[in-house]
Amino acid sequence: MKKIIGLVVVVALAAGGWWGWRQWGGKAGSNGAAGWKTVGVGRGDIVQSVTANGALNAVKTVDVGSEVSGKVTELYADYNSSVTNGQLLARVDASSYERQREQAEAEVDSAEANLKLAEANFRRAKELREAELVSEADFDQAEATAAQARASLRMKRASLDKIRVDLEKTEIYSPIDGVVISRAVDVGQTVAASMTTPVFFTIAQDLRAMRIEAEISEADVGGVEEGQEVVFTVDAYTDREFTGTVSQVRFEPVKSQNVVNYIAIVDVVNDDLKLRPGMTANASVVTVRREGALRVPNAALRFRPPEGAKTAGPGPGAGAAKDGGKPPAPPAAGGAGAENGTRRMVWVAEGDGGLRGVPVVAGISDGTWTEILAGLKEGDEVVTGKADAGAALPAGGSGAKGGGSPFMPGPPPRR
């Protein structure tokens, strides 16, 4: 048994030594990337978006209140009640308005009687005037009294109509079909409608159709247009993404703490009623989408050769840079869509450990990846940084491969 264990240990040490030679000895001299982290240029989807946040609300929300003062005697709706247009929601005590109506009806009757008497006097005065049995002044007085009686009757009738309207307003009806999302009064509460209308209920027309009033910063609003897709989350459902569509971008600026924002209206379908009014939506407006785009990580575009590194300009055989690492200015690069991009510089590792600058035309970015319109092809290796001391050197592709060895914790020391 001891011989078997010893044989296993010897084999393990031999395998570890061979792996270490392949990792640090053989590869460092053959792949030309010694000391640099490289990533392979590949294809993938890039979604450029604009972040925004705003509150969810129903498309149409109506405050229902009372136009008359009095005590609330009955309520026929509560929170979350589904109501229809014309449905009775509440009653206000109508006893005082009923008494006012009775008084106004009596005043109308009195005015009608006065008018009847005034018109009779005017007819007699007219007959006597024709017979020249009364003076012209008495005739004019009778005519004016009749006219005043007619005007008084119209005033009394108008007052009666107003009281009847107020009496009808003691019954509160729903103006729309929807759901009650708020109730502000209780039975027995007295409301006063002198200066403002006291609100009884807040009704949302249809919670299956909602919208977000998203605030877009002035720096991003130029890329937001009607019809763009919006993806958003709410704190209540952190593991679920909801979608919407931009329906309007308002011109009105909204200034808060010297920051200018613009409101974008996002229409949202809420068939399952998971979303509720007032929830805060953390939204991303998809401004551009590229599927299967040639892309590099943003770290490759941010990388700059360290001071003293051996660098070469665009193209093979350009020689070392005389300025000790400053990249040459990238020339205009051609290619499909390149005129819409930005000229940038990436670096590739040479066989002698140096770096060669490659001018590229960059397209859109999602913060992690950037589209390459011209200058690189799929499979090219670009440098993203300097390899960490004591770490395994990358073998190219999409990152470092292989990982550490269970037998050799680090590279052999340099001699």
C-alpha positions as a printed Julia matrix, in Angstrom:
415×3 Matrix{Float64}:
    0.0     0.0     0.0
    2.84    2.42    0.82
    4.36    1.77   -2.6
    1.02    2.62   -4.29
    0.68    5.88   -2.33
    4.24    6.84   -3.19
    3.63    6.11   -6.87
    0.51    8.32   -6.84
    2.47   11.19   -5.25
    5.23   10.91   -7.85
    2.72   10.89  -10.71
    0.93   13.93   -9.24
    4.16   15.9    -8.89
    5.14   15.04  -12.43
    1.75   16.13  -13.78
    1.97   19.37  -11.85
    5.41   20.09  -13.2
    4.3    19.44  -16.78
    1.21   21.69  -16.33
    3.37   24.48  -14.91
    5.81   24.27  -17.82
    2.9    24.43  -20.29
    1.27   27.34  -18.47
    4.23   29.61  -17.75
    7.01   28.28  -19.89
    5.52   27.15  -23.16
    2.61   29.59  -23.54
    4.34   32.8   -22.56
    6.68   32.54  -25.45
    4.23   31.28  -28.06
    1.04   33.35  -27.75
    2.67   36.79  -27.79
    0.44   38.0   -24.91
    2.91   37.63  -22.09
    2.02   40.05  -19.3
   -1.27   41.28  -20.85
   -4.88   40.34  -20.35
   -6.63   39.78  -23.67
  -10.23   39.24  -24.73
  -11.45   37.87  -28.02
  -13.63   40.02  -30.26
  -17.01   38.32  -30.64
  -20.63   38.9   -31.48
  -23.59   39.49  -29.21
  -26.57   41.7   -28.52
  -26.11   45.31  -27.39
  -28.98   47.35  -26.01
  -28.39   51.05  -25.45
  -30.84   52.55  -23.01
  -31.65   55.67  -21.01
  -32.46   55.27  -17.33
  -35.41   57.06  -15.76
  -37.78   56.74  -12.85
  -41.29   57.85  -12.13
  -44.55   56.96  -10.43
  -47.17   54.61  -11.82
  -50.67   56.05  -12.13
  -53.92   55.23  -13.81
  -54.45   56.78  -17.23
  -57.44   58.72  -15.88
  -58.09   59.48  -12.22
  -61.11   61.48  -11.02
  -61.74   63.05   -7.61
  -65.43   62.78   -6.72
  -66.74   65.2    -4.11
  -69.71   67.22   -2.91
  -70.73   70.64   -4.22
  -73.03   71.2    -1.23
  -72.44   71.34    2.51
  -73.96   69.0     5.03
  -73.57   65.78    6.99
  -72.74   62.55    5.18
  -75.65   60.22    5.86
  -74.88   57.21    3.63
  -71.94   55.69    1.74
  -72.4    53.07   -0.96
  -68.76   52.48   -2.01
  -65.48   51.72   -0.27
  -61.82   51.08   -1.12
  -61.33   48.82   -4.17
  -65.04   48.97   -5.06
  -65.79   48.62   -8.76
  -68.21   51.33   -9.81
  -70.0    52.27  -13.02
  -70.91   55.59  -14.57
  -74.02   57.01  -12.86
  -73.85   54.71   -9.82
  -74.95   56.25   -6.49
  -71.92   56.52   -4.18
  -73.04   58.65   -1.2
  -75.75   60.9     0.22
  -75.52   64.21    2.07
  -78.24   65.28    4.52
  -80.88   67.0     2.36
  -83.35   68.17    5.05
  -82.24   71.84    4.98
  -82.43   71.91    1.16
  -85.91   70.42    1.24
  -87.07   73.2     3.56
  -85.48   75.78    1.26
  -87.3    74.23   -1.66
  -90.65   74.5     0.13
  -89.97   78.15    0.94
  -88.96   78.88   -2.65
  -92.1    77.19   -3.99
  -94.23   79.39   -1.71
  -92.41   82.51   -2.9
  -93.1    81.51   -6.5
  -96.79   81.12   -5.72
  -96.84   84.58   -4.09
  -95.05   86.12   -7.07
  -97.54   84.53   -9.48
 -100.42   86.02   -7.47
  -98.8    89.47   -7.44
  -98.26   89.25  -11.19
 -101.88   88.3   -11.74
 -103.07   91.34   -9.73
 -100.61   93.7   -11.42
 -101.68   92.58  -14.9
 -105.37   93.05  -13.99
 -104.69   96.58  -12.73
 -102.75   97.34  -15.9
 -105.65   96.18  -18.11
 -108.13   98.4   -16.23
 -105.74  101.35  -16.35
 -105.37  100.86  -20.08
 -109.14  100.87  -20.65
 -109.61  103.95  -18.51
 -106.73  105.7   -20.26
 -108.35  105.09  -23.62
 -111.48  106.72  -22.22
 -109.3   109.47  -20.75
 -110.65  108.73  -17.27
 -107.13  108.35  -15.63
 -104.04  110.44  -15.95
 -101.08  109.34  -18.02
  -98.96  109.09  -14.87
 -101.36  106.56  -13.28
 -101.3   104.5   -16.49
  -97.49  104.45  -16.54
  -97.43  103.41  -12.9
  -99.72  100.44  -13.57
  -97.62   99.36  -16.55
  -94.4    99.49  -14.5
  -95.97   97.55  -11.6
  -96.93   94.73  -13.98
  -93.43   94.59  -15.45
  -91.9    94.43  -11.97
  -94.26   91.61  -11.02
  -93.18   89.58  -14.07
  -89.49   90.1   -13.25
  -90.05   89.12   -9.61
  -91.72   85.9   -10.72
  -88.73   84.98  -12.91
  -86.36   85.62  -10.0
  -88.38   83.41   -7.65
  -88.54   80.63  -10.22
  -84.76   80.83  -10.78
  -84.16   80.63   -7.04
  -86.42   77.58   -6.87
  -84.51   75.92   -9.71
  -81.19   76.54   -7.94
  -82.47   74.98   -4.74
  -83.72   71.97   -6.69
  -80.25   71.57   -8.27
  -78.61   71.76   -4.83
  -81.06   69.17   -3.6
  -80.08   66.84   -6.44
  -76.4    67.34   -5.56
  -76.95   65.84   -2.12
  -76.73   62.5    -3.96
  -73.17   61.78   -5.18
  -72.88   59.69   -8.39
  -69.86   58.19  -10.11
  -68.87   60.1   -13.27
  -66.9    57.19  -14.82
  -66.5    53.42  -14.78
  -63.58   52.42  -12.6
  -62.22   51.37   -9.21
  -62.29   53.36   -5.97
  -58.66   53.75   -4.88
  -59.3    56.23   -2.06
  -62.15   57.16    0.31
  -61.8    60.38    2.33
  -65.07   60.61    4.35
  -67.11   58.53    6.78
  -70.8    58.42    7.64
  -71.67   61.21   10.07
  -68.89   63.51    8.93
  -69.89   67.08    8.08
  -68.46   68.57    4.92
  -68.32   72.26    3.99
  -68.3    73.22    0.32
  -67.9    76.97    0.71
  -64.5    77.61   -0.91
  -63.33   74.19   -2.15
  -65.03   70.94   -3.08
  -64.52   68.31   -0.37
  -63.32   65.03   -1.95
  -65.27   61.89   -1.09
  -63.64   59.31   -3.41
  -60.77   59.01   -5.88
  -61.68   56.76   -8.79
  -59.22   55.27  -11.3
  -60.85   54.65  -14.65
  -59.18   51.31  -15.5
  -56.19   49.85  -13.65
  -55.52   47.42  -16.49
  -54.15   50.39  -18.44
  -51.63   52.5   -16.53
  -48.85   54.91  -17.32
  -45.52   56.11  -15.94
  -44.58   59.77  -15.82
  -40.84   59.13  -16.18
  -38.33   61.93  -15.65
  -35.68   62.05  -18.39
  -32.59   64.2   -17.86
  -31.89   66.91  -20.41
  -28.68   65.1   -21.43
  -30.62   61.96  -22.44
  -33.91   63.33  -23.74
  -32.52   63.76  -27.27
  -32.5    59.98  -27.76
  -36.01   59.34  -26.42
  -38.81   59.17  -28.98
  -42.42   58.05  -29.15
  -42.88   54.34  -29.78
  -39.67   53.19  -28.05
  -39.74   50.14  -25.81
  -39.4    50.58  -22.05
  -38.35   47.93  -19.54
  -38.91   48.65  -15.86
  -39.06   47.08  -12.43
  -40.84   47.94   -9.2
  -39.7    47.23   -5.66
  -42.68   44.96   -5.02
  -41.55   42.47   -7.71
  -37.76   42.66   -7.88
  -37.5    39.4    -9.85
  -39.88   40.49  -12.63
  -39.49   42.91  -15.51
  -42.43   44.82  -16.95
  -42.62   46.47  -20.35
  -44.21   49.6   -21.75
  -44.1    52.0   -24.68
  -43.25   55.69  -24.82
  -46.39   57.52  -25.97
  -45.36   61.15  -25.38
  -42.27   63.22  -24.6
  -43.4    66.54  -23.17
  -41.69   69.81  -24.03
  -42.32   71.31  -20.59
  -39.1    71.45  -18.53
  -39.28   70.31  -14.93
  -36.55   71.9   -12.81
  -35.57   70.39   -9.46
  -32.5    71.56   -7.55
  -31.12   73.24  -10.69
  -31.47   69.97  -12.65
  -33.69   70.08  -15.75
  -35.75   67.01  -16.6
  -38.47   66.28  -19.14
  -41.49   64.03  -18.62
  -41.92   61.0   -20.86
  -45.3    59.27  -20.69
  -44.97   55.48  -20.81
  -48.1    53.41  -21.48
  -48.22   50.14  -19.53
  -50.55   47.14  -19.86
  -51.52   45.78  -16.43
  -53.83   42.88  -17.23
  -52.95   40.91  -14.09
  -53.38   44.0   -11.86
  -50.0    43.45  -10.22
  -49.04   47.1   -10.63
  -50.67   49.6    -8.3
  -51.0    53.39   -8.42
  -48.13   55.19   -6.72
  -45.48   52.49   -7.22
  -42.06   53.8    -8.22
  -40.88   52.42  -11.56
  -37.15   52.12  -12.27
  -37.23   52.25  -16.05
  -34.84   51.88  -18.97
  -35.89   53.36  -22.29
  -34.41   51.25  -25.1
  -33.09   53.83  -27.56
  -31.04   51.5   -29.83
  -30.84   47.72  -30.11
  -28.23   45.72  -32.03
  -28.53   41.96  -32.38
  -25.44   39.92  -33.21
  -23.2    43.0   -33.23
  -19.41   42.77  -33.35
  -18.41   43.95  -29.9
  -15.55   44.42  -27.44
  -15.67   45.03  -23.67
  -15.42   48.66  -22.66
  -12.23   47.84  -20.75
  -10.47   47.38  -24.12
  -11.39   50.94  -25.12
  -10.32   52.37  -21.77
   -6.94   50.61  -21.75
   -3.87   52.79  -22.26
   -0.32   51.36  -22.41
    1.62   52.04  -19.21
    4.62   54.33  -19.29
    7.65   52.63  -20.77
    5.69   49.98  -22.65
    6.87   49.12  -26.13
    4.15   50.31  -28.52
    3.7    50.46  -32.26
    1.33   52.46  -34.45
   -1.45   51.16  -36.66
   -0.54   48.31  -38.95
    2.15   45.64  -38.67
    5.77   46.68  -38.68
    5.15   50.28  -37.65
    7.93   50.19  -35.11
    8.05   51.42  -31.55
    6.49   54.72  -30.63
    9.02   57.42  -29.92
    6.93   59.12  -27.27
    6.99   56.16  -24.91
    3.4    54.92  -25.09
    1.11   57.63  -26.5
   -1.25   56.07  -29.03
   -1.19   57.41  -32.57
   -4.23   59.37  -33.68
   -6.69   56.92  -35.3
   -7.4    57.67  -38.94
  -10.92   57.62  -40.36
  -11.97   54.02  -40.77
  -14.37   52.83  -43.39
  -17.06   50.18  -43.22
  -20.81   49.83  -43.15
  -22.25   52.36  -40.73
  -18.82   53.67  -39.8
  -19.82   57.25  -40.57
  -22.19   57.1   -37.6
  -19.54   55.94  -35.13
  -16.71   57.42  -33.08
  -13.02   56.9   -33.81
  -11.3    55.08  -30.95
   -8.14   53.07  -30.31
   -7.63   49.54  -29.03
   -4.41   47.62  -28.47
   -3.3    44.11  -29.41
   -0.29   42.23  -28.02
    2.69   41.57  -30.28
    4.87   38.47  -30.19
    7.73   40.31  -28.53
    5.57   41.48  -25.63
    4.95   44.9   -27.15
    1.61   46.49  -28.04
    0.24   47.59  -31.37
   -2.47   50.25  -31.63
   -5.44   49.48  -33.86
   -7.82   52.33  -34.83
  -11.48   51.33  -34.75
  -14.85   52.95  -35.23
  -17.05   52.41  -32.16
  -20.84   52.36  -32.28
  -23.34   52.12  -29.45
  -22.55   50.95  -25.93
  -24.59   49.45  -23.11
  -22.05   50.32  -20.43
  -20.34   46.92  -20.59
  -19.9    46.21  -24.29
  -19.28   48.54  -27.23
  -20.18   47.86  -30.84
  -17.3    47.89  -33.35
  -18.27   49.16  -36.79
  -14.85   49.0   -38.43
  -11.22   48.18  -37.66
  -11.53   44.69  -36.12
  -12.85   41.29  -37.12
  -14.33   38.43  -35.15
  -11.66   36.44  -33.33
   -9.15   39.27  -32.92
   -7.58   39.53  -29.46
   -7.61   42.94  -27.77
   -5.79   43.93  -24.59
   -7.9    44.92  -21.57
   -5.15   45.33  -18.99
   -1.89   44.14  -17.53
   -1.81   40.61  -16.16
   -1.59   40.37  -12.38
    1.71   39.23  -11.0
    1.57   35.58   -9.98
   -1.62   34.89  -11.96
   -1.96   32.53  -14.88
   -1.42   34.25  -18.2
   -4.46   34.41  -20.5
   -4.54   32.16  -23.5
   -6.73   34.54  -25.57
  -10.36   34.05  -26.53
  -12.85   35.65  -24.18
  -10.6    35.74  -21.11
   -8.07   33.78  -19.09
   -8.42   30.03  -19.35
   -7.38   27.12  -17.22
   -7.37   28.59  -13.72
   -4.86   27.6   -11.03
   -3.21   24.21  -10.54
   -3.91   22.19   -7.41
   -0.24   21.13   -7.45
    1.5    24.44   -8.23
    0.01   27.48   -6.45
    1.97   30.02   -8.52
    4.33   30.48  -11.48
    7.97   29.57  -11.14
   10.28   32.44  -10.18
   12.03   34.34  -12.96
   15.78   33.92  -13.37
